[in-house]
Amino acid sequence: MGKVVNTSGKRKTAIARATVRAGKGRVRINSVPLEFYPNEVVRLKVEEPILLAPGALAGVDVTIDVRGGGIMGQAEAVRTALARGLLKWHNDPKIKDIFLSYD
């Protein structure tokens, strides 16, 4: 079995759990592919870590399960879990610096 990274993100009462494993660059939130996520504002918020570190998603699949809270709370929790997962997978200080300077 290959490398697997588990991370989580919280915002208010929303909790997101992300699993990062080798793959084709797909992101799924509650079994829905990110590109088909219904709310555009939420989709843009979740895509921030991907846009900040463009090559980070290459070769990995991210599965995120999120529960509790409202729609924006869930989006922020997913964003945090995704960013932490990508950072832990690549273990690159440059990515961390990009994320920290953005926030």
C-alpha positions as CSV (number, residue, x, y, z in Angstrom):
1,M,0.0,0.0,0.0
2,G,1.3,3.5,-0.9
3,K,1.7,6.6,1.1
4,V,-1.5,8.0,2.7
5,V,-1.8,11.3,4.6
6,N,-4.8,12.2,6.8
7,T,-5.5,15.8,7.9
8,S,-8.3,17.7,9.3
9,G,-9.6,21.3,9.3
10,K,-12.1,23.1,11.6
11,R,-14.1,26.3,11.3
12,K,-16.7,27.0,14.0
13,T,-18.7,23.8,14.2
14,A,-17.7,22.4,10.8
15,I,-15.1,19.6,10.7
16,A,-13.4,18.4,7.5
17,R,-11.3,15.3,7.2
18,A,-9.0,14.9,4.2
19,T,-7.2,11.8,2.9
20,V,-4.4,12.4,0.4
21,R,-3.0,9.5,-1.6
22,A,-1.3,9.0,-4.9
23,G,-3.6,9.5,-7.9
24,K,-4.5,11.7,-10.8
25,G,-5.1,15.1,-9.3
26,R,-8.7,14.7,-8.3
27,V,-10.5,16.4,-5.3
28,R,-13.8,15.0,-4.0
29,I,-15.8,16.6,-1.2
30,N,-18.5,14.3,0.3
31,S,-18.1,12.1,-2.9
32,V,-18.8,15.1,-5.2
33,P,-15.9,16.1,-7.6
34,L,-14.8,19.7,-6.8
35,E,-15.5,20.9,-10.3
36,F,-19.2,19.9,-9.9
37,Y,-19.6,21.5,-6.5
38,P,-22.9,23.5,-6.7
39,N,-22.0,26.8,-5.0
40,E,-19.4,28.8,-7.0
41,V,-18.3,31.0,-4.0
42,V,-17.7,27.8,-2.0
43,R,-15.8,26.2,-4.9
44,L,-13.5,29.3,-5.3
45,K,-12.8,29.3,-1.5
46,V,-11.9,25.6,-1.6
47,E,-9.7,26.0,-4.7
48,E,-7.4,28.7,-3.0
49,P,-4.7,26.3,-1.8
50,I,-4.7,24.6,-5.3
51,L,-4.3,28.0,-7.1
52,L,-1.6,29.2,-4.7
53,A,0.6,26.1,-5.1
54,P,-0.2,25.1,-8.8
55,G,1.9,21.9,-9.0
56,A,0.9,20.6,-5.6
57,L,-2.1,18.6,-6.8
58,A,-0.3,16.8,-9.5
59,G,-0.1,13.1,-8.8
60,V,-2.4,13.1,-5.7
61,D,-6.1,12.4,-5.1
62,V,-7.8,14.2,-2.2
63,T,-10.9,12.8,-0.6
64,I,-12.6,15.1,1.9
65,D,-15.5,14.4,4.2
66,V,-17.1,17.4,5.9
67,R,-19.8,17.5,8.5
68,G,-21.6,20.2,10.7
69,G,-21.8,24.0,10.4
70,G,-23.1,26.1,7.6
71,I,-22.0,26.2,4.0
72,M,-19.2,28.8,4.4
73,G,-17.9,27.2,7.6
74,Q,-17.7,23.9,5.8
75,A,-15.8,25.6,2.9
76,E,-13.2,27.1,5.3
77,A,-12.8,23.8,7.0
78,V,-12.3,22.0,3.7
79,R,-9.8,24.6,2.6
80,T,-7.8,24.2,5.8
81,A,-7.8,20.4,5.5
82,L,-6.8,20.5,1.9
83,A,-4.0,22.9,2.5
84,R,-2.7,20.9,5.4
85,G,-2.9,17.7,3.4
86,L,-1.0,19.1,0.5
87,L,1.6,20.6,2.8
88,K,2.1,17.3,4.7
89,W,2.2,15.2,1.5
90,H,4.9,17.4,-0.2
91,N,6.8,18.4,3.0
92,D,8.0,21.6,1.2
93,P,8.7,24.7,3.2
94,K,8.1,26.9,0.1
95,I,4.4,25.8,0.0
96,K,4.0,26.7,3.7
97,D,5.5,30.1,3.2
98,I,3.1,30.7,0.3
99,F,0.1,29.7,2.3
100,L,1.2,31.8,5.4
101,S,1.9,34.9,3.3
102,Y,-1.5,34.6,1.6
103,D,-3.5,34.5,4.9
